[in-house]
């Protein structure tokens, strides 16, 4: 039901988990552990699935703080007063945001995906955390680096002390893109060609490497960045994948919280 980063396990006061698609109550294209409220699944099924994931991680549903993701790079600072926003409905979620940070105990940040990289950030000394939904547009908008900078500026964190994880997501093996996306990457990222895999057929974009590079550029040590290395399209039996489904599908989630 829940996948975990080895590098985040055991960090004092930090809880985390990445939900899979197994062990829930949803049916049809959302079978079975869909945690996305925005995909057309029954709300009561989604809330029950979220309850199960939270129980597996060891947090309460009402500790969750979620945002209505828009494939952007906006970062929001979350406090204890935000607990429960977006936990059981979309109306109360933070609007037009794709990254969250906090240093408040009792808060669990959550982001959703069906292929996009989800990035976890922990600064153990400062006891602060952040998550970023690094879609293609978010990655090209440097959302992971912006989250690091927000943690430094607002929470007093040191990038060099941070531990990061990039959750299961579509890999360079399967993320086929058009030439227009390659042009966008070159316009947005230094040395973007190193993230473009060319061979027979259309180019492939390596979102894992692009996010690692921007985290390192933001000051993180490469040795403190864990990449799951699990492609969601290749492992569509374990994680929801929009590209594999080619139609309606559910969402899995990254949860990251402070006790």
C-alpha positions in Angstrom: 0.0 0.0 0.0 2.9 2.4 0.8 6.4 2.8 -0.7 9.1 4.6 1.3 12.4 6.3 0.7 15.3 4.6 2.5 17.0 8.0 3.1 13.9 9.5 4.9 13.1 6.4 7.0 14.4 7.0 10.5 14.7 10.7 10.4 13.6 12.0 13.8 10.1 13.4 13.9 9.5 12.9 10.1 6.9 10.6 8.6 6.4 9.9 5.0 5.1 7.5 2.4 4.1 7.2 -1.3 0.8 5.4 -1.8 0.5 2.7 -4.5 -2.6 1.8 -6.4 -3.3 -1.3 -4.3 -5.4 -1.8 -1.2 -8.3 0.6 -1.7 -12.0 0.6 -2.4 -12.3 2.4 -5.7 -13.4 0.5 -8.9 -13.1 0.9 -12.6 -10.2 2.9 -13.9 -9.6 4.2 -10.4 -9.0 0.7 -8.9 -8.2 0.5 -6.2 -6.4 3.0 -4.0 -7.2 6.3 -5.9 -6.6 9.3 -3.6 -7.4 12.0 -6.1 -10.7 13.9 -5.6 -10.5 15.6 -9.1 -10.6 12.6 -11.4 -14.2 11.6 -11.3 -14.1 8.9 -8.6 -16.7 8.8 -5.9 -15.7 11.2 -3.1 -16.6 8.8 -0.3 -14.3 6.2 -1.9 -11.4 8.7 -2.2 -11.7 9.8 1.5 -11.7 6.1 2.6 -8.7 5.5 0.5 -6.9 8.5 2.0 -7.9 7.2 5.5 -6.2 3.9 4.7 -3.0 5.5 3.4 -2.8 7.8 6.4 -3.2 4.9 8.7 -0.4 3.1 6.9 1.9 6.2 7.2 0.8 6.8 10.8 -0.9 10.2 10.5 -4.5 11.4 10.7 -6.5 12.4 7.6 -7.3 15.7 9.2 -3.6 16.5 9.5 -3.3 16.6 5.7 -2.8 19.8 3.7 -3.4 19.6 0.0 -3.4 22.0 -2.9 -5.3 22.2 -6.2 -2.3 21.6 -8.4 -2.1 23.5 -11.7 1.2 22.3 -13.2 2.9 25.4 -12.0 5.7 26.5 -9.7 4.0 28.4 -6.9 5.1 27.6 -3.3 2.9 28.0 -0.2 4.0 28.2 3.4 1.7 26.0 5.5 1.1 26.4 9.3 -0.9 24.5 11.9 -3.9 26.6 11.1 -4.1 25.0 7.7 -4.5 21.5 9.0 -7.2 19.7 7.1 -7.3 21.9 4.1 -8.1 19.8 1.1 -8.1 16.6 3.2 -11.7 15.6 2.6 -12.8 18.0 -0.2 -11.3 20.2 -3.0 -13.0 23.4 -2.0 -10.8 23.9 1.0 -7.5 23.1 -0.6 -4.9 25.8 -1.4 -5.6 27.2 -4.8 -3.2 27.3 -7.8 -0.2 25.9 -5.9 2.2 23.0 -6.7 4.6 23.1 -3.7 4.1 23.3 0.1 6.5 23.9 2.9 6.1 23.9 6.7 8.0 23.7 10.0 4.8 23.0 12.0 4.5 19.8 14.0 1.3 17.9 13.3 1.0 18.9 9.7 1.2 16.4 6.8 1.9 17.8 3.4 0.4 15.9 0.5 0.8 16.0 -3.3 -0.8 13.9 -6.1 0.5 12.3 -9.3 -0.2 9.8 -12.1 3.3 10.2 -13.7 4.7 13.6 -12.6 7.7 13.5 -10.3 6.9 14.4 -6.6 9.8 15.8 -4.7 10.2 15.4 -0.9 12.6 17.8 1.0 13.6 17.5 4.7 15.9 19.8 6.6 16.5 17.6 9.7 18.4 20.2 11.8 15.7 22.9 11.3 12.9 20.3 11.4 11.3 21.6 8.3 9.9 19.9 5.2 8.6 20.6 1.7 7.1 18.8 -1.2 6.9 19.8 -4.9 4.7 18.5 -7.7 7.3 18.7 -10.4 5.2 18.2 -13.6 7.0 18.9 -16.9 5.9 22.6 -16.7 6.8 22.7 -13.0 10.2 21.1 -13.7 10.9 23.7 -16.5 9.7 26.3 -14.0 12.2 25.1 -11.4 9.6 24.3 -8.8 11.9 22.0 -6.8 14.6 24.7 -6.6 12.0 27.3 -5.8 10.8 25.1 -2.9 14.4 24.9 -1.6 14.7 28.7 -1.8 11.4 29.2 0.0 12.5 26.9 2.8 15.8 28.8 3.2 14.1 32.2 3.1 11.0 31.6 5.2 12.0 28.7 7.5 15.7 29.4 8.0 16.9 26.2 6.4 20.3 25.3 4.9 20.2 23.7 1.5 23.3 21.8 2.2 21.6 20.1 5.2 18.6 19.0 3.2 17.7 15.4 2.3 15.6 15.0 -0.9 13.7 12.2 -2.5 12.1 11.9 -6.0 9.2 9.6 -5.9 8.2 7.0 -8.5 7.2 8.8 -11.7 7.5 8.5 -15.4 11.1 7.7 -16.4 13.3 8.7 -19.3 12.5 5.2 -20.7 8.9 6.2 -21.3 8.6 10.0 -21.3 8.4 10.6 -25.0 8.0 14.2 -26.0 7.7 16.3 -29.1 10.2 18.7 -30.5 8.2 21.7 -29.1 8.9 20.3 -25.6 12.6 20.0 -26.3 12.6 23.6 -27.4 10.8 24.6 -24.2 13.4 22.7 -22.2 16.3 24.5 -23.9 14.6 27.8 -23.2 14.1 27.0 -19.5 17.1 24.9 -18.4 20.8 25.4 -18.7 22.5 22.5 -20.7 19.0 21.0 -21.3 20.4 18.7 -24.0 21.8 16.5 -21.2 18.2 15.7 -20.2 17.1 14.8 -23.7 17.6 11.2 -24.8 17.7 10.8 -28.5 17.7 7.7 -30.6 15.2 6.1 -32.9 11.8 7.8 -32.9 10.8 10.8 -30.8 13.1 12.3 -28.1 12.6 11.4 -24.4 12.9 13.8 -21.6 14.6 12.8 -18.3 12.6 14.6 -15.6 14.5 12.7 -12.8 17.9 14.0 -13.9 16.5 17.5 -14.5 15.1 17.7 -11.0 18.3 16.3 -9.5 20.3 18.9 -11.4 18.2 21.8 -10.1 18.4 20.5 -6.5 22.2 20.4 -6.8 22.3 23.8 -8.3 20.1 25.0 -5.4 22.8 23.7 -2.9 21.9 20.1 -2.1 24.6 17.5 -2.0 24.1 14.8 -4.7 24.7 12.2 -2.1 21.6 13.4 -0.2 19.2 13.1 -3.1 17.4 9.7 -3.5 15.8 8.9 -6.8 13.3 6.1 -6.6 14.1 5.1 -10.1 10.7 3.4 -10.6 8.9 4.4 -13.8 5.2 4.6 -13.3 4.4 3.7 -16.8 6.5 0.6 -16.6 5.0 -0.2 -13.2 1.4 0.7 -14.0 0.2 -2.3 -12.0 1.7 -0.7 -8.9 1.2 3.1 -9.5 -1.3 5.1 -11.4 0.0 6.2 -14.8 -1.8 8.6 -17.1 0.3 7.6 -20.1 -0.2 3.9 -19.5 -4.0 4.3 -19.0 -4.5 6.5 -22.0 -7.6 7.8 -20.4 -9.2 8.2 -16.9 -7.1 6.9 -14.1 -6.6 7.5 -10.4 -3.8 9.3 -8.5 -1.3 8.2 -6.0 0.2 10.6 -3.4 3.3 11.6 -1.5 2.7 12.3 2.1 5.4 14.1 4.2 4.7 15.2 7.8 6.3 16.4 11.1 5.3 14.8 14.4 
